[in-house]
């Protein structure tokens, strides 16, 4: 098993992590992946997948958790966010995949929920499926539409079984790129101690953003000292969305905008009894965590945060219309969002490996041993 960022002896922020330093430290939250790679029997140019997040282990359609969305930069092709914004609740798992696979994953998730709930679309209303995406076309043949509805079912079934969150190049993160290095799935959590009680907040990220020179780790401008190797199968310098250039002026291979474009999806979960308005405030703080890693929310980067609350008090109405009055301790939740988002991004980079994909291209994993030397030279007290 690959080390996570904290395993190298470094600490992000001041709050303590949860037991597993994962979004699944929030009771009831579970995560599953379906990964499409050549070694799994798929074509050579297939490097993609699906990730599913269950906000709680109960009946999502009946017990709708309070939720909110914040769009940091709207260069994205998600589904279901409009209703979450309007009603302040979730009624489906949160799904992640590549840009062109949003329709297939939406269908697969819808079919899963229809099987679970025969009343949907019959004796009750419709269903709002939430699917987020990032563009993995540098390594993956997105045009091939290789993700099918049954891959969403596979991810959902694995999430339903629970267990530790697998990070790195897995599920929706299989073909993603972050700050020029191999990106993907990362997670982290924080414990929040308040006068209202002890709570947990966790983050899960799908990282596909950032320009190599901007990478920042614990305040150290790592990207100014350490650059990913030039991919001999690529065309010059590539950004996170699969675009390519011979110079920073950029001549795009895919037609999207220039350097640093890509996307990042961030899912925040907590067992604190927060309503949708307060969750919106939490979701806005995701941008600060991303900025601490070097993000500037490029023009062509779809940067989106989804936050939900699943209080420990039970099911039914306890998941809906929950409220805690604003107080000074809200700042502790904000701190938890920033720290867990930052560390989740770093885990997506560190818990990774070199991955080859479309057209023989190669994305290199962040060399953590070299990063550690940079961090130690700037801050000897880390050791």
GUPAMI-109656 format. One record per residue (C-alpha): residue in one letter; chain; x, y, z. Coordinates in steps of 0.25 Angstrom, whole numbers, always signed. Each point is the difference from the previous one (the first is absolute). Last residue first. Layout:
   residu   chaine       x       y       z
        A        A       X       Y       Z
...
***
This chain:
   residu   chaine       x       y       z
        X        A     +47     +67     +44
        X        A     -10     +11      -4
        X        A      +9     +10      +7
        X        A     +10      +0     -11
        X        A     -11      +8      -8
        X        A      +5      +5     -14
        X        A     +11     -11      -1
        X        A     -10     -10      +6
        X        A     -11      +3     -10
        X        A      +9      -1     -12
        X        A      +6     -13      +5
        X        A     -14      -6      +2
        X        A      -4      +4     -14
        X        A     +12      -8      -5
        X        A      -5     -12      +8
        X        A     -14      +2      -5
        X        A      +3      -1     -14
        X        A     -14      +4      -6
        X        A      -5     -11      -9
        X        A      +3      +1     -14
        X        A     -10      +1     -11
        X        A      +3      -8     -13
        X        A      -5      +1     -14
        X        A      +0     -12      -9
        X        A     -11      +5      -9
        X        A     -10      -1     +11
        X        A      +5      -5     +14
        X        A     +12      -2      +8
        X        A      -1      +2     +15
        X        A     +12      +2     +10
        X        A      -5      -2     +14
        X        A      -8      +7     +11
        X        A      -3      +2     +15
        X        A      +8     +13      +0
        X        A      -8      +8     -10
        X        A     -14      -4      +4
        X        A      +5      +1     +15
        X        A      +5     +15      -3
        X        A     -14      +3      -5
        X        A      -6      -6     +12
        X        A      +9      +7      +9
        X        A      -4     +14      -5
        X        A     -15      -4      +0
        X        A      +1      -5     +15
        X        A      +7     +13      +4
        X        A      -9     +10      -6
        X        A     -13      -8      +4
        X        A      +5      -2     +14
        X        A      +3     +15      +1
        X        A     -14      +4      -5
        X        A      -6     -10     +11
        X        A      +9      +7     +10
        X        A      -5     +13      -4
        X        A     -15      -5      +2
        X        A      +5      +0     +15
        X        A      -2     +15      +1
        X        A     -15      -2      -1
        X        A     -11      -2     -10
        X        A     -12      -8      +5
        X        A      +0     -15      -3
        X        A     -11      -5      -9
        X        A      -5     -13      -6
        X        A     -11      +1     -10
        X        A      +2     -13      -5
        X        A      +9     -12      +4
        X        A      -7      +0     +14
        X        A     -13      +0      -7
        X        A      +1     -15      -4
        X        A     +13      -6      +6
        X        A      +8      +0     +13
        X        A      +7     +10      +9
        X        A     +13      -2      -6
        X        A      -1     +12      -9
        X        A      +2      -2     -15
        X        A      +4     +14      -6
        X        A      +4      +2     -15
        X        A      +9      +9      -8
        X        A      +3      +0     -15
        X        A     +11      +8      -6
        X        A      +3      +4     -14
        X        A     +12      +4      -8
        X        A      -2      -1     -15
        X        A     +14      +5      -5
        X        A      +0      +7     -14
        X        A      +2     +14      +6
        X        A     +10      -5     +10
        X        A      -4      -1     +15
        X        A     +13      +5      +6
        X        A      +4     -13      +6
        X        A     +13      +0      +7
        X        A      -2     -11     +11
        X        A      -4     +11     +10
        X        A     -10      +5     -10
        X        A      -7     -13      +0
        X        A      -2      +1     +15
        X        A      -5     +14      -2
        X        A     -10      -4     -11
        X        A      -6     -10      +9
        X        A      -5     +11      +9
        X        A     -12      +3      -9
        X        A      -5     -14      +3
        X        A      +0      +3     +15
        X        A      -9     +12      -2
        X        A      -9      -8      -9
        X        A      -1     -10     +11
        X        A      -4     +11     +10
        X        A     -12      +3     -10
        X        A      -3     -14      -2
        X        A      -2      -3     +15
        X        A     +11      -5      +9
        X        A      -1     -11     +11
        X        A     +15      -4      +0
        X        A      +2     -14      -6
        X        A      +8      +5     -11
        X        A      +2      -2     -15
        X        A      +8      +8     -10
        X        A      +1      -4     -15
        X        A     +10      +7      -9
        X        A      +0      -1     -15
        X        A     +12      +6      -7
        X        A      +2      +4     -14
        X        A      +9      +2     -12
        X        A      +7     +12      -5
        X        A     +14      +3      +5
        X        A      +5      +5     -13
        X        A     -10      +4     -11
        X        A     -15      +0      -4
        X        A      -7     -12      -6
        X        A      +2      -4     -15
        X        A      +5     -13      +2
        X        A     +14      +1      -5
        X        A      +1     +14      +5
        X        A     +12      +9      -5
        X        A      +5      +6     +13
        X        A      +6     +14      +2
        X        A      +8      -7     +11
        X        A      +8      -7     -10
        X        A      +0     -13      -9
        X        A     -14      -2      +5
        X        A     -10     -11      +3
        X        A     -14      -2      +6
        X        A      -3     -12      +7
        X        A      -8      +6     +11
        X        A     +11      +1     +10
        X        A      +9      +8      -8
        X        A     +11      -6     -10
        X        A     +14      +5      -3
        X        A      +5      -4     -14
        X        A      -8     -10      -8
        X        A      -1     -13      +7
        X        A      +7     -13      -2
        X        A     +13      +5      +5
        X        A      -7      +5     +13
        X        A      +9     +11      +5
        X        A      +4      -3     +15
        X        A      -8      +6     +11
        X        A      +6     +13      +5
        X        A      +6      +2     +14
        X        A      +6     +13      +5
        X        A     -10     +10      -3
        X        A     -12     -10      +1
        X        A      +4      -3     +14
        X        A      -3     +14      +5
        X        A      +0      -3     +15
        X        A     -12      +5      +7
        X        A      -3     -14      +6
        X        A      +0      -5     -15
        X        A      -2      +9     -11
        X        A      -1      -4     -15
        X        A      +0     +12      -9
        X        A     +11      -4     -10
        X        A      -8     -12      -4
        X        A     -12      +7      -3
        X        A     -13      -4      +7
        X        A     -12     -10      -1
        X        A      -4     -14      -2
        X        A      -3      -4     +15
        X        A     -12      -8      +4
        X        A      -1      +4     +15
        X        A      -6      -6     +12
        X        A      -2      +8     +13
        X        A      -4      -4     +14
        X        A      -6      +7     +12
        X        A      -1      -6     +14
        X        A      -7      +5     +12
        X        A      +2      +2     +15
        X        A     -11      +7      +8
        X        A      -8     +13      -1
        X        A     +11      +8      +8
        X        A      +9      -4     -11
        X        A     +11     -10      -4
        X        A      +1      -3     -15
        X        A      +8     -12      -4
        X        A      +6      +0     -14
        X        A      -1      -8     -13
        X        A      +8      -4     -12
        X        A      -2      -6     -14
        X        A      +6      -1     -13
        X        A      -4      -5     -14
        X        A      +8      +3     -13
        X        A     +13      +7      -4
        X        A     +12      -4      -7
        X        A      +9     +12      -1
        X        A      -1     +13      -9
        X        A      -7      +7     +12
        X        A     -10     -10      +1
        X        A      -3     -10     -11
        X        A     -12     -10      -1
        X        A      -1     -13      -7
        X        A      -4     -10     +11
        X        A      -6     +11      +9
        X        A     -15      -4      -3
        X        A      +3     -14      +5
        X        A     +15      -2      +4
        X        A     +13      +7      -2
        X        A      +2      +6     +14
        X        A      -8      -4     +12
        X        A      -8     -12      +5
        X        A     -10      +3     +11
        X        A      +0     -10     +11
        X        A     -12      -9      +1
        X        A     -15      +1      -4
        X        A      -8     -11      -7
        X        A     -10     +10      -6
        X        A     +12      +8      -6
        X        A      +3     -13      -8
        X        A     -14      -1      -5
        X        A      +0     +14      -4
        X        A     +13      -1      -8
        X        A      -5     -12      -7
        X        A     -14      +6      -3
        X        A      +8     +12      -6
        X        A      +7      -9      -8
        X        A     -13      -7      -5
        X        A      -4     +14      -6
        X        A     +12      -1     -10
        X        A     +14      +7      +1
        X        A      +7      -3     -13
        X        A      -6     +13      -7
        X        A     +11      -2     -11
        X        A      +1     +15      -1
        X        A      +6      +1     +14
        X        A     +12      -8      -5
        X        A      +8      +1     +13
        X        A     +14      +5      +4
        X        A      -1     +15      -5
        X        A     -15      -1      -1
        X        A      -3      -1     +15
        X        A     -10     +12      +1
        X        A      -6      +1     +14
        X        A     -14      -3      +4
        X        A     -11      +1     +10
        X        A     -13      -8      +0
        X        A     -12      +3      +9
        X        A     -13      -8      -3
        X        A     -13      +8      +4
        X        A     -12     -10      +0
        X        A     -14      +1      -5
        X        A     -13      +1      +9
        X        A      -7     -11      +7
        X        A     -11     -10      -4
        X        A      +7      -4     -13
        X        A     +13      +8      -3
        X        A      +6      -5     +12
        X        A      -9     -10      +7
        X        A      +9     -12      -3
        X        A     +11      +5      +8
        X        A     +13      -9      +1
        X        A      -1      -4     -15
        X        A      -4     +14      -4
        X        A     +12      +5      +8
        X        A     +10      -9      -7
        X        A      -6      +3     -14
        X        A      +2     +15      +3
        X        A     +14      -3      +4
        X        A      +3      -7     -13
        X        A      -7     +11      -8
        X        A      +7     +11      +6
        X        A     +13      -8      -1
        X        A      -3      -1     -15
        X        A      -3     +14      -2
        X        A     +12      +5      +8
        X        A     +10      -8      -8
        X        A      +4     +11      -9
        X        A      +6      +8     +11
        X        A      +7     -11      +8
        X        A      -6      -6     +12
        X        A      -5      +4     +14
        X        A     -13      -4      +7
        X        A      -7      +5     +12
        X        A     -11     -10      +5
        X        A     -14      +5      -1
        X        A     -10      +8      +7
        X        A      +8     +12      +4
        X        A      -5     +13      +7
        X        A      +0     +15      -1
        X        A     -12      +2      -8
        X        A      +4     +10     -11
        X        A     +15      -3      +0
        X        A      -2     -15      +1
        X        A     -10      +2     -11
        X        A     +10      +7      -9
        X        A     +12      -9      +3
        X        A      -7     -13      -6
        X        A     +10      -2     -12
        X        A     +14      +5      -2
        X        A      +7      +6     -13
        X        A     +10      +9      +6
        X        A      +7     +14      -3
        X        A      -8      +6     +11
        X        A     +12      +5      +9
        X        A      -2      +0     +15
        X        A     -14      -6      -1
        X        A      -5      -3     +14
        X        A     -11     -10      +3
        X        A      -8      -3     +12
        X        A      -6     -12      +8
        X        A      -9      -5     +11
        X        A      -1     -15      -1
        X        A     -13      -6      -6
        X        A      -6     -11      +8
        X        A     -10      -6      -9
        X        A      +8      +0     -13
        X        A     +13      -3      +8
        X        A      -6     -12      +7
        X        A     +11      -3     +10
        X        A     +15      -2      -1
        X        A      +4     +15      +0
        X        A      +6     +10     -10
        X        A      +3     -12     -10
        X        A     +12      +4      -9
        X        A      +2      -6     -14
        X        A     +12      +0      -8
        X        A      +0      -3     -15
        X        A     +12      -4     -10
        X        A     +10      +4     -10
        X        A     +13      -4      -7
        X        A      -5      -7     -13
        X        A     +11      +2     -11
        X        A      +5     -14      +1
        X        A     -14      -7      -1
        X        A      -6      -6     +12
        X        A      +3     -13      +7
        X        A      +3      +5     +14
        X        A     +15      +1      -4
        X        A      -5     +11     -11
        X        A      -7      +8     +11
        X        A     -14      +3      +4
        X        A      -2      +2     +15
        X        A     -13      -1      +7
        X        A      +1      +7     +13
        X        A      -7      +0     +14
        X        A      -2     +10     +11
        X        A      -8      -1     +13
        X        A      -5     +10     +10
        X        A      -9      -6     +12
        X        A      +9      +7     +11
        X        A      +9     +11      -5
        X        A     +13      -6      +1
        X        A      -3      -5     -14
        X        A      +5     +14      -5
        X        A     +14      -5      +4
        X        A     +11      +2     +10
        X        A      -3     -14      +5
        X        A      -2      +3     +15
        X        A      -4     +15      -3
        X        A     +11     +10      -2
        X        A      +4     +10     +11
        X        A      -1     +15      -3
        X        A     +13      +9      -2
        X        A      +3      +0     -15
        X        A      +6     -10      -8
        X        A     +10      -9      +7
        X        A     +12      -7      -6
        X        A      +7     -12      +5
        X        A      +0      -8     -13
        X        A     -12      -8      +4
        X        A      -8     +14      +0
        X        A      +1      +0     -16
        X        A      -5     -14      -1
        X        A      +9     -12      -2
        X        A      -3     -10     -11
        X        A      -5     -14      +4
***
